Amino acid sequence: MTPTSTPPGLARFNELDEHAALAALLEACASTAWAERLLAARPYATPEDLGAASDAAMAALTAADLEEAMAGHPPIGRPAPGDPTSAREQRGMAGASGELRAQMLELNLAYQERFGHVFLICATGRTAEQMRDAVRERIGNPPEQEREIVRTELGMINRIRLDRLVEED
């Protein structure tokens, strides 16, 4: 690959028809506004360009757009059946004790009651204990601060998912 050539996985994404590309983006993030912004900016020369476009689109999301994006995420510790992406990302919960799982369920419910949406964290590479500690720490945040933390976490999740989308075979 020459320095100016587009990586094969990204080239495949760039060449998808609009419907297929939108579907792939919505699988990465349930926000229609985010997906449409990324779709409109194709083609991308590098994965970094795609990531930068994702970050810019994430920064532009309204509160309603963030709600739509969060609705696509299951609670930590309870990935949706048949959803290998969430299961992979939440792998840190797989070996958690029954006690820790019960704590996460209780904390998830308290968080959702306080903020009106699931607790969202970039779970990739985190242990069950780290996720539990994060929800404990964040549940006391003011809603405005928590919304910006969620935006940052969602941005990290989207970057990981986009990297997987355009990785080479």
N, C-alpha and C positions, 0 to 999 in steps of 0.2 A: 504494500500500500504506500503510495507516495503521500507526502505531507498535505497535498491539496485534494486528495481523493476522499470521498465520503465513505465512512465505514459501511460494510455490507448490510448490517442490521438496520442502520439508520437509512440507508438508501432504500431498503425494502419498505420501511415506514413511510418515507417520502413518496413512494410510488403507489401506495395503497389508494384505492378510490376513496372519495370523500366519506361515504357512508362507513366503510370498513375502518378508516382512520379515526373517525369520530367514535365508533364503537370501542376501538382499542384504547382511546384516550379516556372514555367514560369508565372503562374497566380499571384504569389507573386511579381516577378521581371522579367521583359522582357529580361534581359541579359542571353543569352545562356551560356556564360562562367561561370557566377555566379551559375546558376542552375546546370550545369554539375559538378562543384566543390562540391556542396552540395550533389548531387546525389552520386558521387563517394565516399564520406566519410560516407555513411550509413553503418550500423545502428548507431543511436545516443542513448546514454544511458539516457541523460537528455535533457530537453529543453534548458538548459544553454549550453550544448555541441553543439546543433544545432545553437544557437545564436552566439557562438564563431566561428563556422565554417562559418556562414554567414558574420561575421565581417572580417574574414581572406580572404574570397573570394572577398568581397567588396574592401578591400585594394589592392588586386591583379589586379583589373580591369584596362584595358587600357582605353585610351580616347575613342576609338571606342566602347569598351564594355559599357562604361558609356552612350554614345550616344544611343546605343541600349536599354539600361535600361530606359533612359528618354523618349524614343519614346513611351513607354507603359503608359505614364502618361498624362492625359488631362490637359489643363490649369486650374489653380485655378479659381473657379467660374463657370466652364463649364464642369462638369463631363460628361463622355460619356453616351449617352442614354442606359439604360439597364445595367449599370455598378454599382451595389449596393456598391461595395467596395469603389470606388472613391466618390460616393455620401455620404457614411457614413464618410469617412475620411475628406471630405470637408464640413461637416455639419455646420461649423462656418459661411459659406457663405450663408446658407439657408435663414436667416432672414435679410440679408444685404439690405440696401436701394438701390433704383435705382441709386442714385448718386454714392454710393460706388461700386456697380457693374460696372458702367461705368468707374470709376477710375481704377478698377482692370483690365478691358478689355484693357484700354489704357496702363497701366503699363505692363501687360503681353505682349502686342505687342511690346512695346519699349524694354523690356528685351529680347524677342525672336530675335528681330532685332540685338541687341548688341551681344548676346552670341550664337545665332543660335539654341537654344533649348528652351523648355518651362521653365518657372520659377518653380523650384522644391523646395518644402518645406514640412516637415512633418506637415501636416495640422491638424492632430488629436489633438483635444482639444484646437485649436487656434481659436480666433475670427476673423471675417472678417477684423476688424481694425488691428489686429496683423499681418495678412498676408499682407495687404496693406503696412503697415509700413516696413515689412521685405523686400518686393520687392523694395520699395523706397530706403532703406538702401543698399541693395546688388547690385543694378543696376550700381553703381559707382565702384564696385570692379574690379581689374584687372582680366582678364580671368583665369589665373592660380589659383588665390585665390578662385574665384567663383567655379571653377571645384572641388576644395577640399571641399568647403562648400556643394556643390551638393552631393558629395560622402558621406559626413557625414549625410546629410538629407535623402538620399536614404537608407543608412544603418539603420537609425531609422525606416523608413517606412517598410523596409524588416523585421526588428525584430517584429514590430507590426503584420504584415501579417503572419509571421511564427508562432507567438504565437496563432493567430486565427486558423491557419491550424492544429495545434496539440493540441488545447484545448480539454478538455474532453466533451463528449456529455452533 
